[in-house]
Amino acid sequence: MDVKTVPTFKTAFENEVFQGLTAFPKFLSSKWFYDEQGDKLFQEIMKLPEYYPTRKEYAILEQLDVHAFEVDEEGFDLIELGAGDGFKTKVLLKKLREANIPFSYKPIDISQNALDGLSADLKNRFPKLDVEPLQGRYFTVLDELSKYSQRKKVILMLGSNLGNLPHPKAIEFLRQLGDTLNPQDLIFMGFDLKKDPAVILPAYNDSQGVTAAFNKNVLHRINRELKANFEVDHFRHVPLYDPETGTCKSFLMATQEMDVRIESLDLEVHFYKWETIHTEISQKYEHSVIKWLCSEAGLHPKTYFTDEEDYFADYILTKT
Ligand SMILES: C[S@@+](CC[C@H](N)C(=O)[O-])C[C@H]1O[C@@H](n2cnc3c(N)ncnc32)[C@H](O)[C@@H]1O
Protein backbone atom coordinates (compact mmCIF):
# COMPACT_ATOMS: atom_id res chain seq x y z
CA MET A 1 0.00 0.00 0.00
CA ASP A 2 1.30 3.43 -0.93
CA VAL A 3 1.12 5.48 2.30
CA LYS A 4 1.60 9.25 1.88
CA THR A 5 2.30 11.40 4.92
CA VAL A 6 0.71 14.85 5.19
CA PRO A 7 3.54 17.37 4.71
CA THR A 8 4.27 20.11 7.20
CA PHE A 9 3.22 23.51 5.90
CA LYS A 10 5.15 26.74 6.09
CA THR A 11 2.14 28.99 5.50
CA ALA A 12 -1.65 29.00 5.89
CA PHE A 13 -1.86 29.27 2.08
CA GLU A 14 0.08 26.00 1.64
CA ASN A 15 -2.07 24.29 4.28
CA GLU A 16 -5.40 25.40 2.79
CA VAL A 17 -4.39 24.62 -0.80
CA PHE A 18 -3.42 21.11 0.32
CA GLN A 19 -6.65 20.60 2.29
CA GLY A 20 -8.85 22.03 -0.48
CA LEU A 21 -7.34 20.19 -3.43
CA THR A 22 -7.15 16.80 -1.68
CA ALA A 23 -10.81 17.04 -0.58
CA PHE A 24 -13.85 15.85 -2.50
CA PRO A 25 -15.43 17.99 -3.78
CA LYS A 26 -12.45 20.32 -4.19
CA PHE A 27 -12.51 23.85 -2.79
CA LEU A 28 -10.30 26.92 -2.23
CA SER A 29 -11.16 29.92 -0.05
CA SER A 30 -11.83 33.21 -1.85
CA LYS A 31 -9.49 35.00 0.56
CA TRP A 32 -6.62 33.64 -1.54
CA PHE A 33 -7.82 35.65 -4.58
CA TYR A 34 -6.19 38.77 -3.17
CA ASP A 35 -2.53 39.07 -4.10
CA GLU A 36 -1.13 42.00 -6.11
CA GLN A 37 -2.76 40.78 -9.33
CA GLY A 38 -6.03 39.84 -7.58
CA ASP A 39 -6.26 43.27 -5.91
CA LYS A 40 -5.88 44.94 -9.33
CA LEU A 41 -8.56 42.71 -10.87
CA PHE A 42 -10.95 43.44 -8.00
CA GLN A 43 -10.45 47.17 -8.57
CA GLU A 44 -11.43 46.58 -12.22
CA ILE A 45 -14.48 44.57 -11.13
CA MET A 46 -15.69 47.47 -8.98
CA LYS A 47 -15.80 49.67 -12.12
CA LEU A 48 -17.75 47.15 -14.25
CA PRO A 49 -21.28 48.16 -15.33
CA GLU A 50 -22.59 44.78 -14.12
CA TYR A 51 -21.03 45.07 -10.65
CA TYR A 52 -23.78 46.99 -8.82
CA PRO A 53 -22.66 46.44 -5.14
CA THR A 54 -19.92 49.10 -5.20
CA ARG A 55 -22.13 51.76 -6.86
CA LYS A 56 -25.06 51.06 -4.55
CA GLU A 57 -23.05 51.12 -1.34
CA TYR A 58 -21.18 54.21 -2.52
CA ALA A 59 -24.55 55.95 -2.96
CA ILE A 60 -25.62 54.94 0.58
CA LEU A 61 -22.39 56.28 2.08
CA GLU A 62 -22.68 59.54 0.14
CA GLN A 63 -26.10 60.10 1.75
CA LEU A 64 -25.07 58.97 5.23
CA ASP A 65 -25.01 61.42 8.12
CA VAL A 66 -21.89 60.33 10.05
CA HIS A 67 -23.58 61.33 13.30
CA ALA A 68 -25.29 57.92 12.91
CA PHE A 69 -22.07 56.62 14.54
CA GLU A 70 -23.12 58.49 17.72
CA VAL A 71 -19.66 59.84 18.45
CA ASP A 72 -18.78 62.78 20.67
CA GLU A 73 -15.78 65.12 20.98
CA GLU A 74 -13.74 62.37 22.72
CA GLY A 75 -13.58 60.71 19.32
CA PHE A 76 -13.38 57.05 18.35
CA ASP A 77 -11.37 54.35 16.60
CA LEU A 78 -12.63 53.34 13.16
CA ILE A 79 -11.54 49.76 12.44
CA GLU A 80 -12.21 48.33 8.99
CA LEU A 81 -12.22 44.61 8.20
CA GLY A 82 -11.25 43.71 4.61
CA ALA A 83 -10.62 47.34 3.65
CA GLY A 84 -9.25 46.68 0.15
CA ASP A 85 -8.45 49.95 -1.62
CA GLY A 86 -10.89 51.86 0.64
CA PHE A 87 -12.66 53.39 -2.38
CA LYS A 88 -15.95 53.79 -0.49
CA THR A 89 -14.37 54.26 2.94
CA LYS A 90 -12.75 57.48 1.70
CA VAL A 91 -16.25 58.99 1.40
CA LEU A 92 -16.73 58.35 5.11
CA LEU A 93 -13.26 59.51 6.08
CA LYS A 94 -13.83 62.82 4.25
CA LYS A 95 -17.18 63.34 5.99
CA LEU A 96 -15.72 62.60 9.41
CA ARG A 97 -12.85 65.06 8.79
CA GLU A 98 -15.32 67.73 7.65
CA ALA A 99 -17.45 67.16 10.76
CA ASN A 100 -14.32 67.70 12.90
CA ILE A 101 -14.84 64.39 14.66
CA PRO A 102 -11.52 63.10 16.08
CA PHE A 103 -10.80 59.52 15.06
CA SER A 104 -8.08 57.07 14.13
CA TYR A 105 -8.40 54.64 11.24
CA LYS A 106 -7.22 51.04 11.35
CA PRO A 107 -7.67 49.17 8.05
CA ILE A 108 -7.27 45.37 8.35
CA ASP A 109 -6.80 43.17 5.33
CA ILE A 110 -5.26 39.84 4.37
CA SER A 111 -3.54 41.58 1.45
CA GLN A 112 -0.42 43.54 2.42
CA ASN A 113 -0.40 44.93 -1.12
CA ALA A 114 -3.89 46.43 -0.63
CA LEU A 115 -2.88 47.94 2.73
CA ASP A 116 0.30 49.47 1.27
CA GLY A 117 -1.67 51.07 -1.58
CA LEU A 118 -4.37 52.36 0.77
CA SER A 119 -1.90 53.78 3.32
CA ALA A 120 0.05 55.62 0.60
CA ASP A 121 -3.14 57.10 -0.84
CA LEU A 122 -4.44 58.20 2.57
CA LYS A 123 -1.12 59.91 3.35
CA ASN A 124 -1.70 62.10 0.29
CA ARG A 125 -5.40 62.77 0.83
CA PHE A 126 -5.50 63.13 4.61
CA PRO A 127 -1.92 63.82 5.79
CA LYS A 128 -3.03 64.39 9.39
CA LEU A 129 -5.13 61.25 9.70
CA ASP A 130 -3.83 58.66 12.17
CA VAL A 131 -3.70 55.45 10.06
CA GLU A 132 -2.54 52.13 11.56
CA PRO A 133 -2.86 49.25 9.03
CA LEU A 134 -2.82 45.64 10.19
CA GLN A 135 -2.28 42.65 7.91
CA GLY A 136 -4.13 39.47 8.85
CA ARG A 137 -7.15 37.23 8.48
CA TYR A 138 -10.53 38.18 10.03
CA PHE A 139 -10.59 35.41 12.60
CA THR A 140 -6.96 35.87 13.64
CA VAL A 141 -7.15 39.66 14.12
CA LEU A 142 -10.27 39.57 16.30
CA ASP A 143 -8.15 39.34 19.49
CA GLU A 144 -6.34 42.48 18.44
CA LEU A 145 -9.66 44.37 18.41
CA SER A 146 -10.28 43.68 22.10
CA LYS A 147 -7.25 45.86 22.86
CA TYR A 148 -9.18 48.85 21.50
CA SER A 149 -11.15 49.52 24.64
CA GLN A 150 -9.94 52.98 25.68
CA ARG A 151 -12.57 54.84 23.69
CA LYS A 152 -15.51 54.07 21.46
CA LYS A 153 -14.84 51.90 18.43
CA VAL A 154 -16.77 51.56 15.20
CA ILE A 155 -16.08 48.37 13.26
CA LEU A 156 -16.63 48.77 9.55
CA MET A 157 -17.17 45.90 7.15
CA LEU A 158 -18.22 47.14 3.71
CA GLY A 159 -18.84 45.43 0.38
CA SER A 160 -20.88 42.56 1.88
CA ASN A 161 -17.63 40.81 2.85
CA LEU A 162 -19.64 38.81 5.42
CA GLY A 163 -21.37 37.17 2.42
CA ASN A 164 -18.17 35.24 1.68
CA LEU A 165 -18.94 33.14 4.75
CA PRO A 166 -21.68 30.47 4.86
CA HIS A 167 -24.29 31.19 7.58
CA PRO A 168 -22.77 29.02 10.37
CA LYS A 169 -19.34 30.65 9.86
CA ALA A 170 -20.94 34.11 9.58
CA ILE A 171 -22.69 33.56 12.94
CA GLU A 172 -19.43 32.40 14.55
CA PHE A 173 -17.67 35.43 13.12
CA LEU A 174 -20.38 37.88 14.26
CA ARG A 175 -20.41 36.32 17.73
CA GLN A 176 -16.63 36.69 18.04
CA LEU A 177 -16.87 40.23 16.71
CA GLY A 178 -19.58 40.95 19.30
CA ASP A 179 -17.24 39.67 22.04
CA THR A 180 -14.82 42.49 21.22
CA LEU A 181 -17.53 45.17 21.62
CA ASN A 182 -18.08 47.40 24.63
CA PRO A 183 -21.62 48.72 25.20
CA GLN A 184 -20.94 52.03 23.39
CA ASP A 185 -19.27 50.37 20.35
CA LEU A 186 -20.98 49.55 17.09
CA ILE A 187 -20.56 47.61 13.87
CA PHE A 188 -21.40 49.21 10.49
CA MET A 189 -21.80 46.32 8.07
CA GLY A 190 -22.78 45.99 4.40
CA PHE A 191 -25.24 43.31 3.22
CA ASP A 192 -26.06 42.63 -0.42
CA LEU A 193 -29.83 42.04 -0.60
CA LYS A 194 -31.83 39.49 -2.58
CA LYS A 195 -33.02 40.91 -5.89
CA ASP A 196 -33.77 39.90 -9.47
CA PRO A 197 -31.39 37.01 -10.35
CA ALA A 198 -30.98 38.68 -13.76
CA VAL A 199 -29.17 41.48 -11.92
CA ILE A 200 -27.17 39.26 -9.55
CA LEU A 201 -25.65 36.70 -11.89
CA PRO A 202 -24.05 39.14 -14.39
CA ALA A 203 -22.26 40.82 -11.46
CA TYR A 204 -20.27 37.56 -11.19
CA ASN A 205 -20.14 36.83 -14.91
CA ASP A 206 -19.32 40.11 -16.65
CA SER A 207 -19.14 40.39 -20.42
CA GLN A 208 -15.48 41.48 -20.38
CA GLY A 209 -14.32 38.39 -18.50
CA VAL A 210 -12.72 40.31 -15.61
CA THR A 211 -14.47 38.20 -12.94
CA ALA A 212 -13.36 35.05 -14.76
CA ALA A 213 -9.75 36.32 -14.68
CA PHE A 214 -10.16 37.17 -10.97
CA ASN A 215 -11.38 33.64 -10.18
CA LYS A 216 -8.63 32.02 -12.26
CA ASN A 217 -5.99 34.19 -10.60
CA VAL A 218 -5.99 31.79 -7.65
CA LEU A 219 -4.58 29.09 -9.98
CA HIS A 220 -1.93 31.50 -11.29
CA ARG A 221 -1.13 32.31 -7.68
CA ILE A 222 -0.66 28.62 -6.83
CA ASN A 223 1.57 28.31 -9.92
CA ARG A 224 3.64 31.33 -8.83
CA GLU A 225 3.88 30.75 -5.10
CA LEU A 226 3.75 26.97 -4.78
CA LYS A 227 5.59 26.01 -7.99
CA ALA A 228 2.61 24.33 -9.65
CA ASN A 229 1.85 23.67 -13.31
CA PHE A 230 -1.88 24.42 -13.63
CA GLU A 231 -2.83 24.95 -17.29
CA VAL A 232 -5.19 27.77 -16.38
CA ASP A 233 -6.79 27.87 -19.85
CA HIS A 234 -8.14 24.39 -19.20
CA PHE A 235 -10.41 25.75 -16.47
CA ARG A 236 -13.66 27.65 -16.94
CA HIS A 237 -15.19 30.22 -14.59
CA VAL A 238 -18.68 29.00 -13.62
CA PRO A 239 -20.92 31.21 -11.43
CA LEU A 240 -24.37 30.04 -10.26
CA TYR A 241 -27.10 31.78 -8.28
CA ASP A 242 -29.74 29.94 -6.25
CA PRO A 243 -32.66 32.34 -5.67
CA GLU A 244 -34.09 30.14 -2.92
CA THR A 245 -31.06 30.23 -0.62
CA GLY A 246 -29.72 33.54 -1.95
CA THR A 247 -26.29 31.95 -2.43
CA CYS A 248 -24.17 32.85 -5.43
CA LYS A 249 -21.36 30.34 -5.89
CA SER A 250 -18.33 30.50 -8.16
CA PHE A 251 -16.46 27.47 -9.41
CA LEU A 252 -13.45 26.71 -11.56
CA MET A 253 -14.34 23.80 -13.81
CA ALA A 254 -11.81 21.53 -15.55
CA THR A 255 -12.70 21.28 -19.24
CA GLN A 256 -10.52 18.18 -19.69
CA GLU A 257 -9.01 15.40 -17.59
CA MET A 258 -5.57 16.34 -16.30
CA ASP A 259 -2.92 15.95 -13.61
CA VAL A 260 -1.37 18.94 -11.90
CA ARG A 261 1.89 18.91 -9.96
CA ILE A 262 2.29 21.26 -6.97
CA GLU A 263 6.00 21.13 -6.24
CA SER A 264 6.05 22.93 -2.87
CA LEU A 265 3.43 20.54 -1.48
CA ASP A 266 4.95 17.47 -3.17
CA LEU A 267 1.43 16.83 -4.45
CA GLU A 268 -0.13 15.49 -7.66
CA VAL A 269 -3.77 16.52 -8.13
CA HIS A 270 -5.98 14.66 -10.59
CA PHE A 271 -8.95 16.37 -12.27
CA TYR A 272 -11.73 14.56 -14.07
CA LYS A 273 -13.30 16.31 -17.05
CA TRP A 274 -15.96 18.73 -15.69
CA GLU A 275 -14.67 18.43 -12.11
CA THR A 276 -15.00 21.64 -10.11
CA ILE A 277 -13.12 23.63 -7.49
CA HIS A 278 -15.56 25.69 -5.43
CA THR A 279 -13.86 29.06 -4.93
CA GLU A 280 -16.34 31.62 -3.62
CA ILE A 281 -19.74 32.21 -2.09
CA SER A 282 -21.42 35.64 -2.22
CA GLN A 283 -24.51 35.44 -0.06
CA LYS A 284 -27.55 37.64 -0.82
CA TYR A 285 -29.72 38.44 2.18
CA GLU A 286 -33.32 39.09 3.19
CA HIS A 287 -33.78 41.45 6.13
CA SER A 288 -35.31 38.57 8.10
CA VAL A 289 -32.14 36.50 7.57
CA ILE A 290 -29.94 39.39 8.73
CA LYS A 291 -32.13 39.64 11.85
CA TRP A 292 -31.76 35.89 12.43
CA LEU A 293 -27.94 35.96 11.99
CA CYS A 294 -27.74 38.82 14.48
CA SER A 295 -29.95 37.15 17.06
CA GLU A 296 -27.93 33.91 16.78
CA ALA A 297 -24.76 35.97 17.35
CA GLY A 298 -26.12 38.06 20.24
CA LEU A 299 -26.19 41.28 18.21
CA HIS A 300 -28.92 43.86 17.81
CA PRO A 301 -29.67 45.28 14.32
CA LYS A 302 -30.33 48.85 15.40
CA THR A 303 -31.06 50.47 12.06
CA TYR A 304 -30.13 50.22 8.41
CA PHE A 305 -29.63 52.46 5.37
CA THR A 306 -30.45 51.41 1.86
CA ASP A 307 -30.23 52.70 -1.72
CA GLU A 308 -33.16 53.78 -3.90
CA GLU A 309 -33.64 50.34 -5.44
CA ASP A 310 -33.16 48.35 -2.21
CA TYR A 311 -30.24 46.48 -3.74
CA PHE A 312 -27.90 46.89 -0.78
CA ALA A 313 -28.13 47.74 2.93
CA ASP A 314 -25.65 49.02 5.51
CA TYR A 315 -26.66 48.00 9.03
CA ILE A 316 -25.70 49.40 12.40
CA LEU A 317 -25.31 46.50 14.84
CA THR A 318 -24.80 46.78 18.57
CA LYS A 319 -24.44 44.32 21.41
CA THR A 320 -27.74 43.10 22.83
C1 LIG B 1 -14.56 41.99 -1.94
S1 LIG B 1 -13.18 42.91 -1.38
C2 LIG B 1 -14.02 44.31 -0.65
C3 LIG B 1 -13.11 45.47 -0.35
C4 LIG B 1 -13.82 46.66 0.29
N1 LIG B 1 -14.29 46.35 1.63
C5 LIG B 1 -14.98 47.10 -0.56
O1 LIG B 1 -16.12 47.05 -0.09
O2 LIG B 1 -14.74 47.52 -1.69
C6 LIG B 1 -12.68 41.95 0.01
C7 LIG B 1 -11.45 42.48 0.74
O3 LIG B 1 -11.32 41.73 1.95
C8 LIG B 1 -10.05 41.12 2.03
N2 LIG B 1 -10.26 39.79 2.62
C9 LIG B 1 -10.91 38.75 2.06
N3 LIG B 1 -10.97 37.71 2.90
C10 LIG B 1 -10.32 38.12 4.04
C11 LIG B 1 -10.05 37.49 5.28
N4 LIG B 1 -10.45 36.26 5.54
N5 LIG B 1 -9.37 38.21 6.21
C12 LIG B 1 -8.97 39.50 5.96
N6 LIG B 1 -9.20 40.13 4.80
C13 LIG B 1 -9.87 39.45 3.85
C14 LIG B 1 -9.51 41.07 0.62
O4 LIG B 1 -8.10 41.10 0.59
C15 LIG B 1 -10.17 42.29 -0.03
O5 LIG B 1 -9.35 43.42 0.08
The ligand as a Gaussian input file, in Angstrom:
#p B3LYP/6-31G(d) Opt

LIG

0 1
 C      -14.561000      41.991000      -1.944000
 S      -13.176000      42.911000      -1.381000
 C      -14.016000      44.309000      -0.649000
 C      -13.113000      45.468000      -0.353000
 C      -13.820000      46.658000       0.294000
 N      -14.290000      46.348000       1.629000
 C      -14.980000      47.102000      -0.558000
 O      -16.116000      47.050000      -0.087000
 O      -14.742000      47.524000      -1.689000
 C      -12.678000      41.953000       0.010000
 C      -11.448000      42.477000       0.741000
 O      -11.325000      41.730000       1.950000
 C      -10.052000      41.124000       2.031000
 N      -10.260000      39.791000       2.619000
 C      -10.914000      38.746000       2.057000
 N      -10.967000      37.711000       2.902000
 C      -10.324000      38.118000       4.035000
 C      -10.053000      37.495000       5.277000
 N      -10.454000      36.262000       5.537000
 N       -9.375000      38.205000       6.210000
 C       -8.971000      39.497000       5.963000
 N       -9.204000      40.131000       4.801000
 C       -9.869000      39.451000       3.850000
 C       -9.510000      41.065000       0.619000
 O       -8.099000      41.101000       0.586000
 C      -10.168000      42.292000      -0.032000
 O       -9.349000      43.421000       0.082000

